[in-house]
Amino acid sequence: MALQNHRQLHFILAPLMAPGHFIPMIDLAKLLAQQGVTVTVVTTPVIASRFRPIIDRVIESGLPLRLLSLRFPSVEAGLLEGYETIDAIHSLDLMMKFFKSIDMLQQPFEQLFETLEPCSSCIIADKNIAWIGDTARKFGIPRILFDGMNCLALLCAHNLENFEDYENVSESEPFELPGLPERIELTKAQLSMFFNPSSPEWQDFRNRMQAAEAEAYGVVINSFEELEPRYVDEFRKVKGDIVWCVGPLSLCNKDNLDKARRGNKAAIDENQCLKWLDEQEPRSVVYACLGSITLLSLPQLIELGLGLEASKRPFVWVIRNGDKAVEIEKWVDEDGFEERTKGRGLLIRGWAPQILILSHLAVGAFLTHCGWNSTLEGVCVGVPMITWPMFAEQFLNEKLAVQLLEIGVSVGVQTVGRIFAEDNWEELVEREVVRAAVEKVMSEGIEGEETRRRARVFGEMAKMAMEEGGSSYLNMRLFIQDFIQLVSSFKMSSN
């Protein structure tokens, strides 16, 4: 049920050009529009083209949502034309140029901002776009951060800023993360480059991001209170209660078409995919997808494939298009892998319709890189996870799933994966480890059944949070009501 018409509110949404950031923000835009708020999403042409079909469906339904794009200055920053998303970037040097391109968007963004009707009430921006704080201040409107992480990770990031012993911790020595309600240990090497900057450039970027974060009015988070209650409470204390948990945002996608097209055009026909899943037994399929950014070596891809084969269970394996695509295809062909697993294994080469697959009754486990969107999507459908974190805050997400929620089994990786082409390390996860992890979450034993039971419970909690009267539903209403009052106070102070 939508609120009364709030079209006098006009929210501008500015997502970061990275799949894990812009996908949930598009979901947020849809939810705000469903509440009667006028929403404008400002992004770049490549991302706009990915989401145009979904946005057009929302507009055709009569909801007040529009999508505008700004030319991304990739060439001016030293990138190739069309390099507009992080998943196209595979070196640290190019990553710095990518963020330089984002900085160059400030002037055209402000020029566009001046033309928007009705007048903008608020900017909801990804925290990695630091200059939007200056823009909001210039135009005299509040700014809200949208953060792609959960409250556990955000609280850890905050506490580490004031952790005096952090510099004395070695890269490989486990240490207790400070100031948390429960004991959680990580190594310094497992923390994101944003927690653990590797260069002066990253340190400068981190400092700018933190300064912008401190000036924001509040934070919107893609999580729900029942999932991490103690960490929501602690993070609200840090932020003075100006925190709204409004997720899982992916649950706004109700029909198969929205699920299939979410994020990008799928590399497989959705009907073909559903037909294959329909032929499998309930809760029998392992869905394996390790994200859109990390680079796996050919030996690691082979071990993963052979581990899935050795599990003797049906599987869907997503192989991303990357620098190893030709090599892995050669192995698949010459080794006979696809022929041996025919009927039992489905390979998707490129973008997968993830929530369409996960929400199918045939899926019984999710082998994931623990990106927050993927982790939360796994929670929503109530399936246990096999965790294989790679970078960013993913090792913290693994701790949440395996240690705190007890809905997953780890493959045991201890170091970050390869993000850039120049990275020359990799911790090889052998096929037997993959097979054993699959067996552990899908076996008929007491431990496996308890993991699956807990996953189902949290799946129900996730759905209830988004339903009318649920915690996230009420937080969304509260967020809008807060802004009606906040916008009025901003107008009064500017008069």
N, C-alpha and C positions, 0 to 999 in steps of 0.2 A: 504494500500500500504506500503510495507516494504521499509526501507532505502536501500542504496547500501550495499553490503556485509561488515559487520564490524566484521568479525570473528577474526581479530587481537585483538579485545577487548575480554577479558575473565573475566566475572563477577562470583565471588563465592558468593552464597547466603546461609546464615546461619539463619534459622528461629528458634524462640523459640518453644519448644515442647508444644504448647497450641493451640487448634483449632482456636481461634480468631486471632492467629498470623501466624501459618503455612499455613492456607488456602489462605489468600490473598497473601502471599509471593510466593506460587506456581503459582498463577495467574500472579504475577509480572514476574516470571521466563518465563512464556509462552509469555508474551508481549515483553520482551527483546529479546527472541529467534526469535520472528516474525519480529523484526527489524534487524535481521542478526547478533546479538551479541552471542558469545559462552557463554553458561550459565551452571554452575555446582551447583546443590543444594546439600548441605551436611547436612544430618540429621541422624536419628537413625532408627533401623530396623522396629519398629512398625509403625512409620510415613511413612517410605519408602514403606511399604507394602500397606498402605492406598492409596498412590498416584501412585503406580506403573502402574495400568491400564491407568490412564490419561497421565502420562509421556510417556509411551510406544506409545500411540496414537500420541503424539507430535513428538516423534523421528521418527516414521514410516512416518510422513508427510515430513521428510527431514530437520526439524529444528534442530539447534545445541544446544540441551538441554540434560543433563544427570543428573542422580540421584545417589549419593553415600551415603553410610551409615557408621556410626561409632557405635561400640557397646556402649550402654549406661550403665555406671557403677552403676546401681541401687543398687545392692547387696553391693558393696563396701561402699556406702554411707548410708546403713542401710534400704534400701527399698526392697520390694519383686522384684524378677526377673520379667521383663515385665512392671514395672511401669515406663513408659517413657513419659507420657503426663500428663499435669496438670489436665485433667478431670478424672484421676484415683486417684487423691490425695484428701483426705477428712479430713485432720487435719493440724493444723499449724506446728506441729513438723515434719510431713512428708513433708510439703511444704519446710521447711528449708533444709531437706535432699535432696529433689528434686533439689534445686538450688545448693547444694553442689555437686551433681552428675554432673550438668552442668559445674561447675568449673573444675571438673576432666577430662573434655573432651578437655581441652586446648592442652595438649601434643599430644594425638593422632590426633587432628585436624591439628596441625603444622607438624606432620610427614606426614600426607596425603597431606598437602599443598605443601610440597617440591617435590612431585611426579607428580603434575598436569601439563598437557600439553594441550594447550599452556600455557606459563607463565601467572600467574594471573595479571589482571590489577587493580582489585578493589575487596573489600569485602563489600557486602551489608548485614548487620547483624541487627538482632533484638536488640533494645537498652537495653534489659534486660540481654544480654550476654556481660557483661562488659569486660571480659578478651580479647575479640577479638580486642580491641584497642591496647593492647600490641602486639598481633600477627601481626597486620597490620604494626605497627611501626617496629617490628623486621624484616619484609620482605620488608619494604620500599615501601608500596603501600597505596593508600588512602582508607579510610573507610567511608562508607555511612551508616547512620542509617535508618532502616525501622521502622516506628512507626505505631502501630495499632490504634492510636487515630487520631482525626481530629484536625484542627488548633485551634478551640475554646478551646479544652481540653489542648492542648500543651501550648497555651498562658496562660491559667489559671495556669497550673503547674509552668511555668516560673515566673509569677507574684507573686504567693504565696511564692516563695522562698525568696522574698525580702519584704514580707508584715510583718512589725514589730508588728502589733497588733494581728497577728494570734494566738499567744500563749495566749492572753487574752480573746479569744472568747470561750464561753462555747460550749459543744457538741451539744446542741439542739437549740441554738440561731441563727436565720437566720442572715447572714451578707452579705454585698455586695462584690462580688468578685472584687478585685482591678484591675485597669488599663484596663478595657474592654470598647469597644465603646458603649455598651448598658448596662443598669443596669440588672444584674443577681444576684439573691440571692440563697445561699445554706446554709445548716448547716454544721458544722465541721464533724458531724457524717455521713453525706452523701458523704464525700470525700473518695477517695481511700486510702487504707492503705499505698500507696506509697506517697500520699500527707500528710498523717496523721499516721506516723509509730506507731505501737502498742507495739513495743519491741526494745531493743538495737540491736537485730539481724536484724530486718527490717530496722532500721536506718542505720546500717552499709551497708546493701545491697543497700539502697537508695543512700547513699553517693558515693559508687562505681559506681553506674549507672549514677549518675549526672556527676561525673568526666570523665567517658568514653564519655558521651554525649557531654561534652564541647570540647573534643578533636576531634570529628568527623568532616569531611570536610563539610557535609551537611545532609539534611534529605529528604527522599522520603516519601510522604504521600498519603494514600488511600482516597483522597477526590478530589473535583473539585472546581475550583475558583468561579463558579456561585452560589454554594451552600452556601458558607460562605465568601463572598468577603472581608468584613472588617476584619475578623479574619485571613484570608490568608495574607492580606497586613500587619497587625500588627505583625504577627509571622515572616514574612520575614524581617521586620525591626529588630526584635530581633536576627535573625540568619544571618544578613548581606546578605540577598537575596538568600542564598544558600538553597533554599527550592523548591522542585518540587512536585506539586500536579498532580498525574497521574491516578486518579481514576474516576469513580468506577471500580476497578479491576475486579469485578465479571462479568462485561459485556464482558470479553474476552471469556466467555463460551457461544458459539453460539448454539450448537445443544443439543438436549434433553439428549443424552448419557453423555456428559460432565456435564450438569446441574445435572443429576441424581447421578453421581458418585463423585461430588465435595465434598471433605472433608472426606468421609468415605463411606463404603458400606451401602446403605439405608436399613432400617429395613422393608421396604415394596417394593414390585415389582413396578417399575416405571410405567409399563403399567396398572397395577391394579389401581394405584393412579390416573393416567390420565383419565382412564375410569370413575372413580367415579366423578372426577371434570367435565368431559364432560357432565355428567348427570344433573349438577346444572345450575341454571340460571346465566347469566353474572353478575358479581360483587355482588353476593349474599353470598359468603362464608367468614366466619371468620377463618383465620389461626392463631392458638395459639401455640406459642413455646417460652419457657422462658429460652433457652440456655442449655449449656451442663455442667455447673459447679454448679450453685446454688442448694442447697438442700431445697425443699419445704416439709413442714410437711404434714402428711396425712390429717389433717383438712383443710389445705390450698388447697391441691389438690382437695379435695371434693368440697369445695366452688367454686373453679374455674370451675370444671366440671358442677356443678349445675347452675352456672351463664351462662355458654355457652348454657346449655339446656333451661334455662329460656328466653334466647334471642329469641327463636323460629326461629333462622336462621341456615342454614347449617354451619357446622364447621369441621375443621381438627384440632385435638388436639394431640400434640406431648407430650408423657409421657416418659421422659428419664429413662433409666435403672439406678436405684440407690438403696439406702438403703430402700426406701419405695415401691419398685416395687411390691413385694409380697402383701403388705398391700393394695395398691391401686387396684391391680387386684382382691383381695378378695372383696373389696367394689364394684367395677364395676360389679362383678358377683352377689353378694348377693343383692345389691340395685336394680339391673335390669337396670342400667344406659345405657349400650350398647344396650340392647334390646329396651328400650324406645326411643332411638335416632337412631334406625336402619334406614338407608337410608338418614338420615339427618346429622349424625355425623360419622366421620371417625377417629378412634384412631390409632396413629402410636406409637408403643412401641419401642423406641430406636432412632437411627439416622434417620432424615427425609431428603429427597431430597429438601432442602428448596427453592433454586432458581427455581427449576422445578415447585414447587407448586405456589410460589409467582407470577411467570410469566404467569400463566394460567389465562385466561379471567374470570373464575368463581370467583376468589378471589377478595373480596371487602374491606377487612380490615385485618390488621396484628396486633395481640396482641403480643407484644415483650418485652423482658427484656432490650432492648436498648443497647445491645452490639453494638459496632460501625459497625461491618460487617453486622449484621442483620438490623440495622437502615438504612445503606446505600443501602442494598438490597431492603428494602421497598421503599426507595426513587426512586430507579431505575425503579420499576414497576409501580410507580404512584398510590399506594394505601395509604390511610390514616392509621395512626397507633394508637393503644391503648397502652399506655406506662406504663410499670411496671418495673422500674429500680431496680437493685439488689445490685451491688457493682462496684468497680473500678471507671471509669469515666462515668458510665451509667446515673447518675443523671444529668450530664452536657449534655449528648446526648439527654436526655429527654427535657431539656431546649431548646436545638436547635430545636427539632422537634415541641414542643408544643408552646413555647413562641416566638421564633424568626421566624421559618418558617411557623408556624400555620398550620401544616399538621397532627396534632395528638391530642388526648385527654388522659389525665392522669387518672389512677385509684386512684391516690392520696397518694401513699406510701411515708412516710417521713423518714424511716430508712432503713439501708442496710439489705439485706436478709441474710439467713444462708449460709455461704460458707463452713464451717468446721463442722464436726460432733459434736464437743464440744460446738459450738455456741448454746446458750440456749434462744435466743430471736426470735421473729417473729411477724411482724405486720400483723394481719389477714385481708385480703381483702375479704369482704363478697360477697356472690353471687349476691346480688342486685346491688352492685357497679359494678361488672363485666357486668351484664345485662345492666345497665344504660349507661356504657361507650360504649358498642357495639351499643346501640340504638342511641347514640349521633352522632357517626361517620357514621352510615348507614341510618339514618332517612331521610325523604324527606323534612325536614325543611330547612330554609335558611342557618343556621349555618352548618349543615351537608353537604349540597351541596357545600358551599364555601370551606370547608375543603377538600372535594374530588377534587374540581377544582384546588386548589393550589397544591395538591399532584400530579395531572396529569401534571401540568406545570413543576414542579421540575423533574418529571420523564422524560419529553422530554428534559429538560436541561441536565440531566445526560447522556442520549444517545448521544446528540449532542457533549458533551465534549469529548467523546471517538471516535467520527467519524473523518475522515480525515479533518483537518482544525480546529477541536475543541480544546479547551484550554488544555485538558489533553493529547490529541494526540500531540500537539505542544510541550508541556512540556516534553514528553517522547523523542521527537527528540532533544530538547534542552539539555536534560540530557545526551544523548549519545554524542552529539557534544561537550559539555563541557568536557566530559571525554576523548575524543580523545586529546584535548588540555592539560588536566590535566595529563594524563599518559605521554605525551611527556615531560612535565615539570619535572615530577618525575624522568624520565629516565635521563634527562639532569643534575638534581641535584645530582644524584647518581654516575655520571661518574666523 
